[in-house]
């Protein structure tokens, strides 16, 4: 199934360039609206966005597309991706849309679609949308009397705040904890500090002054150094760094040391297993999950199921094995008892709940295993298929032979950016550094 517009996380690209043009956005709205229009009742779609300058342009185009096929549109404004997924179900919408390029720079933007169940659309559904877009849209236009209406929803942030607070254990509070929250100048810049403050924390907020161009810029989960510095500066007990649409999170302990997604999976797996609420006999990670997590879970008689990179594939694997905990090293944590997609704030609160229950510091509670040395390098390319080049293939095979079974190599094309991700993991850090360098150099040579 060949999809030209949709990648591993919706449509994404440079704003005002193919495929992220107003024309494409309008056609996505028209095609998706037609597919999700069933019956004679008034159909509705909800739209949220992050704080990118281009969000206004994309939103207006989507609204035009949806209303042109007779759907009513509810516009939320800046709101985290998981909030849009939750409100799609809560408001009984036929479709949910998030306008965001997640952790990418502000010059990019994207369109993520959710079905009425709050789940991201399947590959088959996205292919169906692309096919309809390619075959002309005139037939689906609503008559003048049935054009959809659009309106702003003012209480969407309050609804999400109450939803997240309700997930936190009722017998716990965050009183006495100083928490740094970095909102990446993104979608959660209002709701995340509000949730933590209402739960009793003493909060220090950064990344809460979006200007349309500073989302993810030297802040947030892709640049957690800012959060870690602030934790040390204000002597905080804990740090939370969200990405631009708040579906992923990186945390820090009281020393300013990073707690990545693998450690979060380990902590939640142990806690929920002891409480008897963990399903599937383990958790779902990805091919990027550190082998140290695998070994730690084995010590608890739990298993690690690995999925492709991308939270949608993690969710698919969770459904197959009836797991209720899954996630990525990068910070997408999916807790299906609460959410249909990754939610950085919900994941952080689960970690804070364990810290509060156990009366431990974050460094004691959330560093449960020693990660194997793992080196990752991104190699940007402009065109072509460098991984199919015989020289690159030969280099990768040679590097695997040098590892001699004492580690692993993963080389893959990103689904969201024009880069090749080269990763090696093993006990010998110097060797894997050399291997990543050699493979990256081979890719650069064939793409020069």
C-alpha positions as CSV (number, residue, x, y, z in Angstrom):
1,X,0.0,0.0,0.0
2,X,1.8,3.1,-1.3
3,X,1.0,6.3,0.5
4,X,2.5,9.6,-0.9
5,X,1.1,12.1,1.6
6,X,0.8,10.2,4.8
7,X,3.9,9.1,6.8
8,X,4.2,7.3,10.1
9,X,2.4,10.2,11.9
10,X,0.0,11.8,9.5
11,X,0.9,14.4,6.8
12,X,4.0,16.4,7.6
13,X,6.4,18.7,5.9
14,X,7.7,22.2,5.4
15,X,4.8,24.7,5.8
16,X,3.5,26.2,2.5
17,X,5.4,23.6,0.5
18,X,4.1,20.2,-0.8
19,X,2.5,18.4,1.0
20,X,1.8,21.0,3.6
21,X,0.0,23.6,1.4
22,X,-3.4,25.1,2.0
23,X,-4.7,23.3,-1.1
24,X,-3.6,19.9,0.2
25,X,-5.0,20.7,3.7
26,X,-8.4,21.6,2.2
27,X,-8.5,18.4,0.2
28,X,-7.6,16.3,3.2
29,X,-10.6,17.9,5.0
30,X,-12.9,17.3,2.0
31,X,-11.8,13.7,1.5
32,X,-11.7,12.8,5.2
33,X,-15.0,14.5,5.7
34,X,-16.7,12.5,2.9
35,X,-15.3,9.2,4.3
36,X,-16.5,9.9,7.8
37,X,-19.9,11.2,6.8
38,X,-22.4,8.4,7.5
39,X,-26.1,8.9,7.7
40,X,-28.3,12.0,7.7
41,X,-27.4,13.6,11.1
42,X,-25.2,16.6,11.5
43,X,-21.6,15.4,11.4
44,X,-18.9,17.1,13.4
45,X,-15.1,17.3,13.4
46,X,-12.9,18.7,16.2
47,X,-9.7,20.5,15.4
48,X,-6.8,21.4,17.8
49,X,-3.4,22.8,17.0
50,X,-0.1,23.7,18.5
51,X,1.4,27.2,18.4
52,X,3.1,27.3,15.0
53,X,2.6,30.4,12.9
54,X,1.4,28.2,10.0
55,X,-1.3,26.7,12.2
56,X,-3.7,29.5,11.3
57,X,-3.3,28.9,7.6
58,X,-3.6,25.1,7.9
59,X,-6.6,25.4,10.2
60,X,-8.5,27.8,7.9
61,X,-7.9,25.4,4.9
62,X,-9.1,22.4,6.9
63,X,-12.2,24.3,8.0
64,X,-13.0,25.2,4.4
65,X,-12.6,21.6,3.4
66,X,-14.7,20.1,6.1
67,X,-17.5,22.6,5.9
68,X,-17.6,22.3,2.1
69,X,-18.7,18.6,2.5
70,X,-21.3,19.4,5.2
71,X,-19.4,18.8,8.4
72,X,-19.7,21.1,11.4
73,X,-16.3,22.1,12.8
74,X,-15.4,22.7,16.5
75,X,-12.1,24.6,16.8
76,X,-10.2,24.2,20.1
77,X,-7.2,26.4,19.5
78,X,-3.8,25.4,21.1
79,X,-4.3,22.0,22.8
80,X,-2.2,18.9,23.2
81,X,-2.6,16.0,20.8
82,X,-3.9,13.6,23.4
83,X,-6.5,16.2,24.5
84,X,-7.8,16.3,20.9
85,X,-8.0,12.5,20.9
86,X,-9.9,12.5,24.2
87,X,-12.3,15.2,23.2
88,X,-13.0,13.5,19.9
89,X,-14.6,10.7,21.9
90,X,-16.1,13.0,24.6
91,X,-17.9,15.2,22.2
92,X,-19.0,12.2,20.0
93,X,-17.3,13.7,17.0
94,X,-17.0,11.8,13.8
95,X,-13.4,12.8,13.3
96,X,-10.6,14.6,15.2
97,X,-7.7,16.6,13.8
98,X,-4.5,17.8,15.3
99,X,-2.4,20.4,13.4
100,X,1.1,19.9,14.5
101,X,4.6,18.7,13.5
102,X,5.2,17.5,17.0
103,X,8.9,17.8,17.8
104,X,9.9,19.4,14.5
105,X,11.0,23.1,14.1
106,X,8.3,25.7,13.6
107,X,8.9,25.9,9.9
108,X,7.3,22.4,9.6
109,X,3.7,21.5,10.2
110,X,1.5,18.5,10.0
111,X,-2.0,17.0,10.1
112,X,-2.9,14.1,12.4
113,X,-6.3,12.5,12.1
114,X,-8.3,10.5,14.7
115,X,-11.3,8.4,14.2
116,X,-14.5,8.6,16.4
117,X,-12.8,6.2,18.9
118,X,-9.9,8.6,19.5
119,X,-7.5,6.3,17.7
120,X,-5.2,7.4,14.9
121,X,-6.4,6.3,11.5
122,X,-5.1,3.1,10.1
123,X,-2.8,2.9,7.0
124,X,-5.8,1.6,5.1
125,X,-8.0,4.6,6.0
126,X,-5.2,7.1,5.1
127,X,-4.8,5.3,1.8
128,X,-8.5,5.7,1.2
129,X,-8.2,9.4,1.9
130,X,-5.3,9.8,-0.6
131,X,-7.2,7.8,-3.2
132,X,-10.3,10.0,-2.9
133,X,-8.1,13.2,-3.1
134,X,-6.5,12.0,-6.3
135,X,-9.8,11.2,-8.0
136,X,-11.5,14.6,-7.8
137,X,-13.5,16.2,-5.1
138,X,-16.4,17.9,-6.8
139,X,-18.9,15.1,-6.4
140,X,-18.8,15.3,-2.6
141,X,-19.6,19.0,-2.2
142,X,-22.6,19.7,0.0
143,X,-25.5,21.7,-1.4
144,X,-25.6,25.4,-0.3
145,X,-28.3,24.7,2.3
146,X,-26.1,22.0,4.0
147,X,-22.7,23.6,4.2
148,X,-21.2,23.1,7.6
149,X,-20.8,25.6,10.4
150,X,-17.6,26.4,12.3
151,X,-17.3,27.7,15.9
152,X,-14.7,28.1,18.6
153,X,-15.0,25.9,21.8
154,X,-13.9,28.0,24.8
155,X,-13.8,25.3,27.5
156,X,-11.7,22.6,25.8
157,X,-8.6,23.4,27.9
158,X,-10.6,23.1,31.1
159,X,-12.1,19.8,30.0
160,X,-8.6,18.4,29.5
161,X,-7.3,19.7,32.8
162,X,-10.1,18.0,34.7
163,X,-9.6,14.8,32.7
164,X,-5.9,14.6,33.5
165,X,-6.4,15.4,37.2
166,X,-9.0,12.7,37.5
167,X,-6.4,10.1,36.4
168,X,-4.1,11.0,39.3
169,X,-4.7,8.8,42.4
170,X,-7.3,10.6,44.6
171,X,-5.4,9.9,47.8
172,X,-2.3,11.6,46.6
173,X,-1.2,15.2,46.3
174,X,2.0,16.9,45.0
175,X,2.3,19.2,48.0
176,X,5.9,19.9,48.9
177,X,7.3,19.0,45.5
178,X,9.0,21.6,43.4
179,X,8.6,20.7,39.7
180,X,10.0,22.4,36.7
181,X,7.7,22.1,33.7
182,X,9.0,22.9,30.2
183,X,6.2,23.2,27.7
184,X,8.4,23.7,24.6
185,X,6.5,26.9,23.8
186,X,3.9,24.5,22.4
187,X,0.4,23.2,22.7
188,X,0.5,22.5,26.5
189,X,1.8,25.9,27.6
190,X,-1.4,26.7,29.5
191,X,-2.8,23.3,30.5
192,X,0.3,21.6,31.9
193,X,1.3,24.2,34.5
194,X,-2.4,24.4,35.5
195,X,-2.7,20.7,36.1
196,X,0.5,20.5,38.3
197,X,-0.4,23.6,40.3
198,X,-4.0,22.4,40.9
199,X,-2.5,19.1,42.2
200,X,-0.5,21.0,44.8
201,X,3.0,21.3,43.3
202,X,5.2,24.3,43.5
203,X,5.9,24.9,39.8
204,X,8.6,26.6,37.9
205,X,7.5,27.0,34.3
206,X,9.6,27.5,31.2
207,X,8.8,27.3,27.5
208,X,5.4,29.0,28.1
209,X,5.8,32.1,25.9
210,X,5.0,31.0,22.3
211,X,5.4,33.5,19.5
212,X,4.7,31.3,16.5
213,X,8.4,30.6,15.8
214,X,9.9,29.4,19.1
215,X,8.2,26.0,19.5
216,X,10.8,23.3,20.3
217,X,13.6,25.9,19.9
218,X,16.2,25.0,22.5
219,X,13.5,23.7,24.8
220,X,11.2,20.8,25.3
221,X,11.8,17.1,25.1
222,X,14.1,17.4,22.1
223,X,16.4,19.8,24.1
224,X,15.9,18.7,27.7
225,X,19.1,20.5,28.7
226,X,17.1,23.6,29.4
227,X,14.8,21.8,31.8
228,X,17.7,20.0,33.5
229,X,19.6,23.3,34.0
230,X,16.5,24.8,35.5
231,X,16.0,21.8,37.9
232,X,19.5,22.3,39.2
233,X,19.2,26.1,39.3
234,X,16.0,26.2,41.4
235,X,16.8,22.9,43.3
236,X,13.7,21.3,42.1
237,X,12.6,17.7,43.0
238,X,11.6,16.8,39.5
239,X,11.6,18.1,35.9
240,X,9.2,17.5,33.0
241,X,9.9,18.5,29.4
242,X,7.1,18.1,26.8
243,X,7.4,18.3,23.1
244,X,5.5,20.8,20.8
245,X,2.2,18.8,20.9
246,X,2.7,17.3,24.3
247,X,2.3,13.6,23.3
248,X,5.9,12.8,24.4
249,X,7.9,13.6,27.5
250,X,11.4,13.5,28.9
251,X,11.8,13.9,32.7
252,X,14.7,14.7,35.0
253,X,15.5,13.7,38.6
254,X,16.5,16.2,41.4
255,X,20.1,16.1,40.1
256,X,19.1,17.2,36.6
257,X,19.8,13.7,35.2
258,X,17.5,12.7,32.3
259,X,14.8,10.0,32.8
260,X,14.0,8.7,29.3
261,X,11.1,6.7,28.0
262,X,12.7,3.3,28.7
263,X,13.1,4.1,32.4
264,X,9.5,5.3,32.5
265,X,8.3,2.0,31.0
266,X,10.4,0.1,33.6
267,X,9.0,2.1,36.5
268,X,5.3,1.9,35.4
269,X,5.7,-1.8,34.6
270,X,7.1,-2.5,38.1
271,X,4.5,-0.4,39.8
272,X,1.5,-1.7,37.9
273,X,2.7,-5.3,38.1
274,X,2.9,-5.1,41.9
275,X,-0.6,-3.6,42.0
276,X,-1.9,-6.3,39.7
277,X,-3.1,-3.9,37.0
278,X,-0.4,-4.6,34.3
279,X,-1.8,-6.4,31.4
280,X,-0.2,-8.6,28.7
281,X,2.6,-9.8,31.0
282,X,4.9,-6.9,30.2
283,X,5.1,-3.8,28.1
284,X,5.5,-2.8,24.4
285,X,8.6,-0.9,23.4
286,X,10.2,-0.4,20.0
287,X,13.2,-1.6,18.1
288,X,15.0,1.4,19.6
289,X,14.3,0.3,23.2
290,X,17.5,-0.3,25.1
291,X,18.6,-3.9,25.9
292,X,18.9,-2.8,29.5
293,X,15.2,-2.5,29.7
294,X,14.8,-6.0,28.2
295,X,17.1,-7.4,30.9
296,X,15.4,-5.5,33.7
297,X,11.9,-6.7,32.7
298,X,13.2,-10.3,32.5
299,X,14.4,-10.0,36.1
300,X,10.7,-9.2,37.0
301,X,9.4,-12.1,34.9
302,X,8.0,-9.6,32.5
303,X,8.5,-9.4,28.8
304,X,9.3,-6.6,26.3
305,X,7.5,-6.8,23.0
306,X,9.1,-4.7,20.3
307,X,7.2,-2.7,17.6
308,X,8.3,-0.5,14.8
309,X,9.2,3.1,15.7
310,X,6.1,5.2,15.9
311,X,3.4,5.4,18.6
312,X,0.7,4.1,16.2
313,X,2.7,0.9,15.8
314,X,3.2,0.6,19.5
315,X,-0.5,0.9,19.9
316,X,-1.1,-1.8,17.3
317,X,1.2,-4.2,19.1
318,X,-0.5,-3.3,22.4
319,X,-3.8,-4.3,21.0
320,X,-2.5,-7.6,19.6
321,X,-1.0,-8.7,22.9
322,X,-3.6,-7.1,25.2
323,X,-0.9,-4.8,26.8
324,X,-1.9,-1.6,28.6
325,X,1.6,0.0,28.8
326,X,3.7,0.8,25.8
327,X,6.0,3.5,24.6
328,X,9.2,4.7,23.0
329,X,12.6,5.6,24.3
330,X,12.0,9.1,22.9
331,X,9.1,9.7,25.4
332,X,5.9,8.6,23.7
333,X,4.2,6.7,26.6
334,X,0.9,5.1,25.9
335,X,-1.2,4.0,28.9
336,X,-4.3,2.6,27.2
337,X,-6.3,2.4,30.5
338,X,-6.5,6.2,30.3
339,X,-5.6,7.4,26.8
340,X,-5.9,6.3,23.2
341,X,-2.5,7.9,22.2
342,X,0.7,9.0,23.9
343,X,0.2,11.7,26.6
344,X,3.3,13.2,28.1
345,X,1.6,14.9,31.0
346,X,-0.3,11.7,32.0
347,X,2.9,9.7,31.8
348,X,4.7,12.2,34.0
349,X,1.9,12.1,36.6
350,X,2.2,8.3,36.8
351,X,5.9,8.6,37.6
352,X,5.1,11.4,40.2
353,X,2.5,9.1,41.7
354,X,5.1,6.4,42.3
355,X,7.5,8.9,43.8
356,X,4.7,10.2,46.1
357,X,3.6,6.8,47.1
358,X,7.1,5.4,47.9
359,X,8.4,8.6,49.5
360,X,11.6,8.4,47.4
361,X,13.5,10.9,45.5
362,X,13.2,10.8,41.7
363,X,16.8,9.5,41.4
364,X,15.9,6.6,43.7
365,X,12.6,5.7,42.1
366,X,13.1,6.3,38.4
367,X,16.6,4.9,37.5
368,X,15.9,1.2,37.7
369,X,18.5,-0.3,35.3
370,X,21.8,0.6,33.7
371,X,21.3,1.2,30.0
372,X,23.7,-0.4,27.5
373,X,25.8,2.1,25.6
374,X,23.7,3.2,22.6
375,X,24.8,5.7,19.9
376,X,22.4,7.4,17.5
377,X,23.2,9.6,14.6
378,X,20.9,11.2,12.0
379,X,22.1,11.6,8.5
380,X,20.1,14.1,6.4
381,X,19.5,13.3,2.7
382,X,17.8,15.1,-0.1
383,X,16.6,12.4,-2.5
384,X,17.1,8.8,-3.5
385,X,17.1,5.7,-1.5
386,X,20.6,5.5,0.2
387,X,19.8,2.4,2.1
388,X,19.4,0.5,-1.2
389,X,22.9,1.4,-2.3
390,X,25.3,-1.6,-2.4
391,X,28.1,0.3,-0.7
392,X,25.9,1.2,2.3
393,X,24.6,-2.4,2.5
394,X,28.1,-3.7,2.5
395,X,29.2,-1.3,5.2
396,X,26.3,-2.4,7.5
397,X,27.1,-6.1,7.0
398,X,30.8,-5.5,7.8
399,X,29.9,-3.6,10.9
400,X,27.6,-6.4,12.1
401,X,30.4,-8.8,11.6
402,X,32.6,-6.6,13.8
403,X,30.0,-6.6,16.6
404,X,30.1,-10.4,16.5
405,X,26.8,-10.8,18.3
406,X,27.7,-8.5,21.2
407,X,25.2,-5.9,20.3
408,X,22.9,-4.8,17.5
409,X,22.7,-2.3,14.7
410,X,19.5,-0.5,13.4
411,X,19.5,1.6,10.3
412,X,16.2,3.0,9.2
413,X,14.6,5.9,7.3
414,X,12.6,8.3,9.4
415,X,8.9,8.5,8.8
416,X,8.7,12.1,9.7
417,X,11.9,13.8,8.4
418,X,14.2,13.3,5.4
419,X,16.9,11.6,7.5
420,X,18.4,8.2,8.0
421,X,18.7,7.1,11.6
422,X,21.8,5.1,12.4
423,X,21.8,3.3,15.8
424,X,24.2,0.8,17.4
425,X,24.0,-0.7,20.8
426,X,26.4,-3.0,22.7
427,X,28.7,-3.4,25.7
428,X,31.7,-1.9,24.0
429,X,31.0,1.8,23.7
430,X,34.1,2.7,21.6
431,X,33.2,0.0,19.1
432,X,29.6,1.1,18.6
433,X,30.7,4.7,18.3
434,X,33.1,3.7,15.5
435,X,30.4,1.6,13.8
436,X,27.8,4.4,13.8
437,X,30.5,6.8,12.4
438,X,31.4,4.4,9.6
439,X,27.8,3.7,8.6
440,X,26.9,7.4,8.7
441,X,30.0,8.2,6.6
442,X,29.0,5.6,4.0
443,X,25.5,7.1,3.7
444,X,26.8,10.6,3.4
445,X,29.2,9.5,0.7
446,X,26.4,8.0,-1.5
447,X,24.1,11.0,-1.0
448,X,26.7,13.7,-1.5
